[in-house]
Amino acid sequence: MGKCKTGATTPQFTATLNPGANNITFSSANIKELSAYNSVNEIHDYYVTKMMGSGAETVMDIQMQTIVDVSGNCNAFYNGDLNFYAAGGQCNATSIINDVVYHEYGHGINYDLYSYYGGIFSNGALGEGYADTWANGLTEDPVLGIGFYSGNATGFVRRYDQGRKVYPDDIMGEVHADGEIIAGAWWDVGLNFNNVQQRMDLFVQTFAATIDYPDGQEGQLYTDILVEALTIDDNDGDLSNGTPNYCAITSAFGIHGINMFVVGRLITHNDVLSAPGQQNITLNASGPSGFANGPGNSVNGYYSLNHSATWNPISFAYNGTIFQGNIPGQPNGTIVSYYLDATDQCGTHFSITPSNVTDTNPNLPYYVLVGYNLVASDYFDTGNSQGWTLGMPGDNATTGQWIIASPVGSILNPGGSPPVYVQPPIDHTNTSNNLCAVTGNAAPNDGAGTNDIDDGKTTLLSPNFDLSAYSNPAISYWRWYTNDQGATPGTDYWQVSVSNDGGTTFVPIENCIVSDHSWRRFAFRVADYVQPTANMRLKFIGEDANDGSLVEGLLDDLEIWSAEPVGISETPILSWYAYPNPANEQLNFGWKGNGTTVDVKLFNTVGQIVYQNQFSGNTVSESVSLKGMAEGIYTLQMSGEKLFKSQKISVVH
């Protein structure tokens, strides 16, 4: 079955074996050789028990060298033999970590068992996921690789009881990460069975189908594995009427985004960003008709108000083309959070959108600002003219410090289609100058992680801004944050806080550990955290606080909002106008009303007042010179008794 050696030296000894039980002492072997030898035989014997009676139980009765202290560290590999790296680089010798040995031996099982059944095992993600499945089948433990890191006794390599990976959201183009999706599905089958070994019995039977697709086609591959598992579980040759364990299997795969209705995301939705007060908020979602017309299948939604922990249901109906639901109308000044999912007859939650929003450590939901007007913004389109502070005392990141620049894309899967970015090549505004705040740029052809945040934190501090005059102000921004690659994925926090005393004290707003390889919007009401004042500041921190993670952060499109008074329907303004838009050297505005007093202000992108005046009368017509004003997005605001209006104005010279 196997023999151990260190480097190129194979320990040898001579012993006499007598009939009956024999005790053999490997007196010349070190602890790494003994540990690896023992683990190899444990996983070999486990394989035999799982395959007994199949005809394949002797497939792994082959000689295989187990080589310890291979030059290098923090890794192991299978190449027909088992190879384990020496201690170093903050990692223990991988030969003494039993899960690592089980995993590498699992690669051998995958290749040899497919070959026995007449197939070829080639998909890298499936190989990594299935190697993990062999390992946690033996250990019955969702956490793999405890003890891997020399300086962290509780550190681990991967785990399957939290932070579930979902297809296609978590497809990274990296085999270990992509393999967590299928391995997670199989782990959850065992949870639903309440029996890991029953799961393993089903798992090993799927090998006979030798299902395989090239790298990059994991969606179809994982779907076919689901169908094969149901086919094996079926007892009457008809999958349409279910199988004895249909719900246990489909729900386990479904929460990882694997379903039989469509390869890819089951439902798609464009989020609603804002809505008028006291009117239903209509949500539209698209999904396959096969799912919509299936018995017991439905699209559902849930919403909460002002970051409440209480989620209320949203009912959706299918009209033959789309699923449509409504969030009840809310008062002006409300922030509505919501997410969507789809449920089948088993109660399986498929395709939660955004992904991972229901986890213990949740991803961001969608946010709707109800009854708000935009009063100021910073899109970084003029660089750092607004006066952001890049770095603070106490920062200790050695690379990846905050800059304001055009981001350089950092690709996790070079040459892959589609590319998977840990740092995107475009800002959120996606304008010609392509500027935002970003945690460092690498050279265009450098690999992912070349200039990410390393060895500490980096801080971005906003300029002061005045919210004292606004009614129920809210702030929104778009951010990109990834932390799910490297030695300790999903352990580094994105931190945001707000100050109302110019930056002396801060109150936390976001403390997020969830990675999302896309631009995501966050919104909050300022008064829910601090009293709005004339001395507001925001602080954004990206941090790599753990071993060797790949952490990237970006910020763009910061916007400040003010809620219209509830009595806006009683406004004394009969009509108003502002033109041209975009404007060059002059902006014209005016209205017809009933003599009320109106304050007019023009704000630049950082909330500074560049024009203000007060008017009374039934008809007002006014012009403002824009000469000498910088190009950018300005906000024209009109306010008075029972009146609040604002409009974005683009100034282009």
Secondary structure, DSSP 8 states (H G I E B T S, - for coil): -EEEEETTB---------SS------TT--HHHHHHHHHHHHHHHHHHHHHTTTT-TTTT-S-EEEEEEESSSS-EEESSSEEEE-SBTTB--GGG-HHHHHHHHHHHHHHHHHHHTT-----HHHHHHHHHHHHHHHH--SEE-TT-BTT-TT--SEESSSS---TTTT--S-HHHHHHHHHHHHHHHHHHHT-HHHHHHHHHHGGGG-----TT-HHHHHHHHHHHHHHHH-SSS-GGG--TTHHHHHHHHHTTT--SS-SS-S-B-----EE-TTS-EEEEEB--HHHHTSTT-EEEEEEEETT-S--EEEEEEE-SS-EEEEE----TTEEEEEEEEEE-TT--EEEEESTTTTSSS----EEEEESEEEEEEE--TTTTTT--EE--TT---SB--EEEE----EESSTT-SS--EEE-SS-SS--TT--EEEE----TTS-TTSSSBBSSEEEEE---B--TTSSS-EEEEEEEEEEEEESSTT---EEEEEESSSSSS-EEEEEE---EEEEEEEEEEGGGTS---S-BEEEEEEE--STTEEEEEEEEEEEEEEE--GGGGG-S--EEEEE-SSBSSEEEEEEE-SS--EEEEEE-TTS-EEEEEEE-SSEEEEEEE-TT--SEEEEEEEEETTEEEEEEEEE--
